[in-house]
Amino acid sequence: MAQSGSSHDLLDAVRSGASGPELQEIDLPTRFRAAFTRKDEVGIFEGKTDKDVRRSLHVGEVDMPELAPDECVVAVMSAAINFNTVWSAIFEPVPTFAFLEKFGRQGWHGARHDLPHHILGSDGAGVVVRTGSGVKSWKAGDKVVLSPSYVDEEDHGSYDDGMMSETQLAWGFETNFGSLGEFCIVKANQLIRKPAHLTWEEAGASTLCAATAYRMLVGSHGARMKQGDVVLIWGATGGLGSYATQLVKNGGGIPVGVVSSDEKAEIVRSQGCEHVINRSDLDLGEQGLRHPKAGRMLGEAIRRLVGEDPGIVFEYLGRETFGASVYVAKRGGKIVTCGSSTGFKHEYDNRFLWMRLKSIIGSHGFNYHEAVQTNRLIALGMIHPTLSKVFPLDEAADATRAVQTNQHIGKVAVLCGATTEGQGIDDPALRERIGEQNLNLYRR
């Protein structure tokens, strides 16, 4: 008979390396600690200039939900903060409780998600502790990283490309029970084998940004970068940009990174990006990159570095940069975009798009295959985590605030079940071959 257990009983067993059968002998806790927003606080930022997420993101105990047949319970060792966590915590562009209410109308499995609280988090790593009755390929004790793409296998669109499913959701943003807690609930097709040489905090901070960049640049649904392509990368030390730089370099392309300081420029160069532009050196005045001459000045800077215009522009900043992105791409070039962190409404001169036969490619997230392929590159040591800072779960709001105010580079992690940094390494020999200087570049 299973023993009665608390969250700490099960977490302690995971931390000690208990086997799958041993983990199953300990009952799931009925409650566990997590970071969440509250439905009754929607609207607290109305009229506020500074929408400080530390007011809206809480850490406390929540109920363990019932498990569906195609789902697993994962003891989360580490999670990561993404910008969708910020959006959730400021209740913009719409409160995420609207997503949970819509999901709640899809039968009992969806109704579990429609709660007065929303457990956030779309990146993480941990250990499987329970599997639903329909799960075939995973078992308790498996060490995994988590893909945030939540796909309905009964939607025909998912068989062409998971992201083309009309019912595809961003886990931990459009669903409940995300990664920022001691436990999370995932569908089995969100699980990927953890790279053995990484710590928990490193493994849990890569999938969303790295795989998003992979789809944009490498996968068949994005820009389909080839050897020798010049790729302009905005925000080259950001969560997305830091992986895009590595993917371009690793794939034989020529990255040109745009950063905002000399310190960030040095980090990008250490990643192997020879060509870096500090946007503050462009002297664009108060209008910044929306200056009418910004595109021309940026294009001249790129040509001075590499001798030609970029064939691909890696774009996720949106309003501030999109006009310049369309301008600087070469004839027949591609602007691939996955977001608009500086604003959703873009302005650009359409003449430079149609008369020079350029293309804008919309890209959102990634499918399961792309997530697995990205993780393979990480497991081989060809792409490295870009983790810069780690917080404990109690300080999840502070971690989110750091991302909200751009007081970070690369990725920010949150320790959930792991007790200290540096735990979870299963292949120290591979780690030594790769080198701590590469794995910890963003933590200098």
ZIMO-V997465 format. One record per residue. N is the residue number from 0. PSI is psi in radians with two decimals (* if undefined). Layout:
BEGIN
n:psi
N:PSI
N:PSI
END
This chain:
BEGIN
n:psi
0:2.42
1:2.53
2:2.56
3:2.34
4:2.72
5:3.07
6:-0.60
7:-0.56
8:-0.85
9:-0.72
10:-0.70
11:-0.66
12:-0.72
13:-0.80
14:-0.56
15:-0.02
16:0.49
17:2.60
18:2.91
19:-0.88
20:-0.64
21:-0.68
22:-0.64
23:-0.28
24:-0.15
25:2.20
26:2.57
27:2.48
28:2.65
29:-0.36
30:2.68
31:2.89
32:2.47
33:2.90
34:2.29
35:2.81
36:2.88
37:2.37
38:-0.58
39:-0.02
40:0.02
41:2.25
42:-0.07
43:-0.29
44:0.08
45:2.21
46:0.00
47:2.41
48:-0.81
49:1.84
50:1.35
51:1.99
52:-0.25
53:-0.26
54:-0.51
55:-0.28
56:2.05
57:2.69
58:2.19
59:-3.00
60:2.48
61:2.88
62:2.52
63:2.15
64:2.85
65:2.55
66:2.31
67:2.80
68:-0.52
69:0.30
70:2.90
71:2.66
72:2.23
73:2.26
74:1.94
75:2.08
76:-0.66
77:2.55
78:-3.14
79:2.74
80:2.28
81:2.98
82:-0.39
83:-0.41
84:-0.68
85:-0.83
86:-0.76
87:-0.75
88:-0.32
89:0.04
90:0.64
91:2.73
92:-0.33
93:2.65
94:2.34
95:-0.22
96:-0.41
97:-0.66
98:-0.73
99:-0.64
100:-0.74
101:-0.78
102:-0.60
103:-0.31
104:0.02
105:0.91
106:-3.07
107:-0.58
108:-0.62
109:-0.62
110:-0.49
111:-0.50
112:-0.38
113:1.53
114:2.91
115:-0.11
116:2.70
117:1.94
118:2.08
119:3.09
120:2.12
121:0.12
122:2.51
123:3.00
124:2.57
125:-2.71
126:2.28
127:2.27
128:-0.30
129:2.58
130:2.54
131:2.92
132:-0.36
133:0.06
134:2.24
135:-0.61
136:-0.06
137:2.69
138:2.84
139:2.41
140:-0.27
141:2.37
142:2.23
143:2.78
144:2.82
145:2.22
146:2.35
147:0.07
148:1.98
149:1.84
150:2.40
151:1.98
152:-0.23
153:-0.07
154:2.11
155:-0.52
156:-0.48
157:-0.31
158:-0.31
159:-0.80
160:2.14
161:-0.54
162:-0.19
163:-0.04
164:2.28
165:-0.33
166:0.13
167:2.42
168:2.73
169:1.93
170:2.39
171:-0.03
172:-0.93
173:-0.03
174:2.96
175:-3.11
176:0.76
177:-2.91
178:-0.24
179:1.13
180:3.05
181:-0.47
182:2.75
183:2.87
184:2.19
185:2.71
186:2.63
187:-0.53
188:0.30
189:-0.09
190:2.45
191:2.50
192:2.34
193:2.32
194:2.20
195:-0.37
196:-0.07
197:2.64
198:2.94
199:-0.78
200:-0.56
201:-0.78
202:-0.60
203:0.04
204:0.23
205:-0.65
206:-0.89
207:-0.90
208:-0.76
209:-0.79
210:-0.54
211:-0.77
212:-0.65
213:-0.84
214:-0.72
215:-0.69
216:-0.70
217:-0.75
218:2.90
219:-0.19
220:-0.01
221:-2.43
222:-0.26
223:0.99
224:2.47
225:2.96
226:2.37
227:-0.14
228:2.32
229:2.18
230:2.09
231:2.21
232:1.89
233:2.56
234:0.97
235:-0.19
236:0.15
237:3.13
238:-0.84
239:-0.84
240:-0.60
241:-0.52
242:-0.61
243:-0.74
244:-0.77
245:-0.73
246:-0.70
247:-0.86
248:-0.78
249:-0.52
250:0.17
251:0.17
252:3.12
253:1.73
254:2.44
255:1.89
256:2.36
257:2.21
258:3.11
259:0.04
260:2.83
261:-0.58
262:-0.75
263:-0.60
264:-0.69
265:-0.68
266:-0.78
267:-0.70
268:-0.61
269:-0.39
270:-0.03
271:0.15
272:1.84
273:-0.56
274:2.01
275:2.40
276:2.15
277:1.92
278:-0.41
279:-0.32
280:-0.15
281:-0.23
282:1.05
283:-0.04
284:-2.80
285:-0.47
286:-0.27
287:-2.39
288:-0.06
289:0.08
290:2.41
291:-0.50
292:0.12
293:-0.78
294:-0.77
295:-0.76
296:-0.70
297:-0.74
298:-0.71
299:-0.69
300:-0.68
301:-0.78
302:-0.58
303:-0.59
304:-0.82
305:-0.13
306:0.01
307:2.92
308:2.71
309:2.44
310:-0.39
311:2.38
312:2.13
313:1.85
314:2.19
315:0.05
316:-0.55
317:-2.13
318:-0.76
319:-0.49
320:-0.24
321:-0.68
322:-0.76
323:-0.62
324:-0.79
325:-0.68
326:-0.81
327:-0.34
328:2.49
329:2.97
330:2.21
331:0.11
332:3.04
333:2.33
334:1.93
335:2.18
336:2.45
337:0.13
338:3.13
339:1.19
340:-0.32
341:0.11
342:2.49
343:-0.40
344:1.95
345:2.64
346:2.32
347:2.77
348:1.91
349:-0.34
350:-0.65
351:-0.27
352:-1.00
353:-0.65
354:-0.33
355:0.31
356:0.72
357:2.90
358:2.47
359:2.17
360:2.10
361:2.31
362:2.39
363:2.06
364:-2.40
365:2.75
366:3.05
367:-0.72
368:-0.75
369:-0.65
370:-0.74
371:-0.72
372:-0.68
373:-0.78
374:-0.58
375:-0.74
376:-0.66
377:-0.76
378:-0.52
379:-0.15
380:0.31
381:-0.47
382:2.39
383:2.64
384:2.68
385:0.79
386:2.33
387:-0.52
388:2.59
389:2.35
390:2.70
391:2.85
392:-0.66
393:-0.40
394:0.49
395:-0.62
396:-0.68
397:-0.67
398:-0.73
399:-0.62
400:-0.66
401:-0.68
402:-0.71
403:-0.71
404:0.14
405:0.60
406:0.83
407:2.93
408:2.76
409:-2.24
410:2.63
411:2.26
412:2.79
413:2.15
414:2.18
415:-1.28
416:-0.47
417:2.46
418:-0.50
419:2.90
420:2.71
421:-0.02
422:2.79
423:0.01
424:2.15
425:-0.18
426:1.33
427:-0.48
428:-0.79
429:-0.70
430:-0.72
431:-0.68
432:-0.68
433:-0.71
434:2.27
435:-0.51
436:-0.52
437:-0.70
438:-0.42
439:0.40
440:-0.72
441:0.02
442:0.15
443:*
END
